[in-house]
Amino acid sequence: MNTAETSVAPPKGKPKWLRVKLPVGQKYKELRGVVDKYDLHTICTSGSCPNMGECWTEGTATFMILGNTCTRSCGFCGVKTGRPEDVDWAEPEKVARSIKLMEIKHAVLTSVDRDDLKDMGSIIWKETVAAVRRMNPTTTLETLIPDFQGVTRNIDRIVAANPEVVSHNMETVKRLTREVRIQAKYDRSLEVLRYLKQEGINRTKSGIMLGLGEQEAEVIQTMEDLRDNNVDVVTIGQYLQPSKKHLPVKEFITPEQFKKYETLGLEMGFRHVESGALVRSSYKAHKHIL
């Protein structure tokens, strides 16, 4: 990557294109009131997502299941690592009720990795989708799943639940995978995405972060690998360091470079490409079912 043309070295302050506007609007205020009143948990609020106001206004929100402690220790992720608490078998109904109270039109479900469980959490995943379908029959769903260590019997539970979109993030390029996603494998993630499409999932999706030291050619290769495995949607955003304990930002990618990746992705045949500094996995998620 020609750094002078496509990125800038991380200064003490973030570049102007990373400045976030505070969420506003009547719909946002109403939803914020419901979330606070009923103590509902969304990734949007707990992760301080820069797109929260926009997504909530459009009727989209993201919910995390299976607790807030992950069994993996990825270098980019702000979720705490350790021994998770026991599975809450009432969680599917709680999530479904939250979606109903918030009147969500399109819900994104995600989770921590639960390598401590024999089923790796896939049963709760399937039951949560079923509960949301039962309580919110008009709500469409995206499931942003872990790799389940590539065990197909666990992935099959997601396939059987049949959400409108199934997403699994590559997060970074192949060369950096071991550093960024310590317990994950690049080829295994590709195989999960390939298997989902093979087994009949209508719309598959993946996302990557930039600014970790990847080269342009590596980003393009990752996009080509995703298309070769029939992935329909790709999201590309800027990595931001959650804390000093996490991997540092090596560079801030310019808006022009993000636009270049968007153009290339559409030329490759992706149905949707969301590429921009503030893009996150669930950004414009409601459009990805189309």
Long-range contacts (C-beta under 8 A, 24 or more apart in sequence): 1-214, 1-215, 1-216, 1-217, 2-216, 3-251, 5-257, 6-216, 6-253, 6-254, 6-256, 6-257, 6-260, 7-211, 7-251, 7-252, 7-253, 7-254, 7-257, 8-251, 8-252, 8-254, 9-251, 9-252, 10-211, 10-248, 10-249, 10-250, 10-251, 10-252, 14-252, 15-252, 17-254, 17-255, 17-277, 18-238, 18-240, 18-252, 18-277, 18-278, 20-50, 20-278, 21-53, 22-53, 23-52, 23-53, 23-54, 23-56, 24-53, 25-53, 25-57, 27-56, 27-57, 28-52, 28-53, 28-56, 28-57, 31-56, 31-61, 31-102, 32-56, 34-101, 34-102, 35-102, 38-98, 38-101, 40-98, 40-101, 40-102, 41-98, 42-98, 43-108, 43-110, 43-282, 47-78, 49-280, 49-282, 50-278, 50-280, 51-278, 51-280, 51-282, 51-283, 55-282, 55-283, 55-285, 58-105, 58-286, 59-103, 59-104, 59-105, 59-106, 59-286, 60-104, 60-105, 60-106, 60-107, 60-108, 60-282, 60-285, 60-286, 61-99, 61-102, 61-104, 61-107, 61-108, 62-107, 62-108, 62-109, 62-110, 62-144, 62-282, 62-285, 63-95, 63-98, 63-99, 63-107, 63-108, 63-109, 63-110, 64-109, 64-110, 64-111, 64-112, 65-91, 65-92, 65-95, 65-109, 65-110, 65-111, 65-121, 65-124, 65-125, 65-128, 66-91, 66-111, 66-112, 66-114, 66-121, 66-124, 66-125, 67-112, 67-114, 68-112, 69-112, 70-112, 70-113, 71-112, 71-113, 71-114, 71-115, 71-116, 72-113, 72-115, 72-181, 72-182, 72-183, 72-184, 73-182, 73-183, 74-171, 74-180, 74-181, 74-182, 74-183, 74-184, 75-179, 75-180, 75-181, 75-182, 75-246, 75-247, 76-171, 76-172, 76-180, 76-181, 76-209, 76-212, 76-239, 76-242, 76-246, 76-247, 77-242, 77-246, 78-242, 78-243, 78-246, 79-112, 83-116, 84-112, 84-114, 84-116, 87-114, 87-117, 87-121, 87-124, 89-124, 91-124, 91-128, 92-124, 92-127, 92-128, 92-130, 92-131, 92-132, 93-131, 93-135, 95-128, 95-131, 95-132, 96-128, 96-131, 96-132, 96-134, 96-135, 96-136, 97-135, 99-132, 99-135, 99-136, 99-139, 100-135, 100-136, 104-136, 104-139, 105-138, 105-139, 105-140, 105-286, 106-139, 106-140, 106-141, 106-142, 106-285, 106-286, 106-289, 107-132, 107-136, 107-139, 107-140, 107-141, 107-142, 108-141, 108-142, 108-143, 108-144, 108-281, 108-282, 108-285, 109-141, 109-142, 109-143, 109-144, 109-163, 110-143, 110-144, 110-145, 110-281, 111-145, 111-146, 112-146, 113-146, 113-147, 113-183, 114-146, 115-149, 115-183, 119-154, 119-157, 120-146, 120-148, 120-149, 120-151, 120-154, 121-146, 121-148, 122-148, 122-154, 122-155, 122-157, 122-158, 123-157, 125-157, 125-158, 125-161, 126-157, 126-158, 126-160, 126-161, 129-158, 129-161, 129-163, 130-161, 140-164, 140-286, 140-289, 141-165, 142-166, 142-167, 142-205, 142-282, 142-285, 142-288, 142-289, 143-167, 144-168, 144-169, 144-281, 144-282, 145-192, 147-184, 147-185, 147-188, 147-189, 147-192, 148-192, 149-188, 150-188, 150-191, 150-192, 152-195, 155-192, 155-195, 155-196, 155-199, 156-199, 158-196, 158-201, 159-196, 159-199, 159-200, 159-201, 162-200, 162-201, 164-202, 164-203, 164-289, 165-202, 165-203, 165-204, 165-205, 165-233, 165-285, 165-288, 165-289, 166-196, 166-201, 166-203, 166-204, 166-205, 167-204, 167-205, 167-206, 167-207, 167-233, 167-281, 168-192, 168-193, 168-196, 168-204, 168-205, 168-206, 169-206, 169-207, 169-208, 169-281, 170-206, 170-207, 170-208, 170-222, 170-226, 171-207, 171-208, 171-209, 172-208, 172-209, 172-212, 172-214, 172-222, 173-208, 173-214, 173-215, 173-218, 173-219, 173-221, 173-222, 174-218, 174-221, 174-222, 174-225, 175-214, 175-218, 176-212, 176-213, 176-214, 179-247, 180-212, 180-247, 190-225, 190-226, 190-229, 193-226, 193-229, 193-230, 193-231, 194-229, 194-230, 197-229, 197-230, 197-231, 203-232, 203-233, 203-271, 203-288, 203-289, 204-230, 204-231, 204-232, 204-233, 205-231, 205-232, 205-233, 205-234, 205-235, 205-288, 206-231, 206-233, 206-234, 206-235, 207-234, 207-235, 207-236, 207-237, 207-280, 207-281, 208-234, 208-235, 208-236, 208-237, 209-236, 209-237, 209-238, 209-239, 210-236, 210-237, 210-238, 210-239, 210-253, 210-258, 211-238, 211-239, 211-240, 211-249, 211-250, 211-251, 211-252, 211-253, 212-239, 212-247, 212-249, 212-250, 213-250, 213-251, 216-257, 219-261, 220-261, 220-264, 223-261, 223-264, 223-265, 223-268, 223-270, 224-268, 226-270, 227-268, 227-269, 227-270, 231-270, 232-270, 232-271, 232-272, 232-288, 233-270, 233-271, 233-272, 233-273, 233-274, 233-288, 234-265, 234-270, 234-272, 234-273, 234-274, 234-275, 235-273, 235-274, 235-275, 235-279, 235-280, 235-281, 235-283, 236-261, 236-262, 236-265, 236-273, 236-274, 236-275, 236-276, 236-279, 237-274, 237-275, 237-276, 237-277, 237-278, 237-279, 237-280, 237-283, 238-277, 238-278, 238-279, 252-277, 253-277
